[in-house]
């Protein structure tokens, strides 16, 4: 191979190389930029997803804890209310007991029975033991805020209202 052919081949190689570099820079550079932009967007979406996933996991764990801690409430709402069982439960906390009246109302899939109760205790401590025991009762029970205490010869007469909540069964 002579000197002229070698130089021509070298120049031709340089021209082809510069055309290839120019072509690559014009055609591949926008694709590289788009790829980087997509990569950044993907990273941001991943960070956002991970933050949301952590928030969801925290909320889910809190929900599970509440369900474990307060699961008896769900079960209590499913039990049908029985006045005789409730009265026998109350007998253990009061000297005398009389359920004056019963009202039942239905609101948004739930039923609540209002019981007006007249009871007799020897000391207020017995009444507060009863209030504490309601938390472990098999129904969801709420004591009304209006409570009347009257001193009698035999002890303290208490007038109060109780609402017992149950889910409507169809």
Beta strands, then each sheet from edge to edge (+ up, - down):
strand 1: 96-107
strand 2: 110-121
strand 3: 140-151
strand 4: 156-167
sheet 1: 1+ 2- 4+ 3-
end
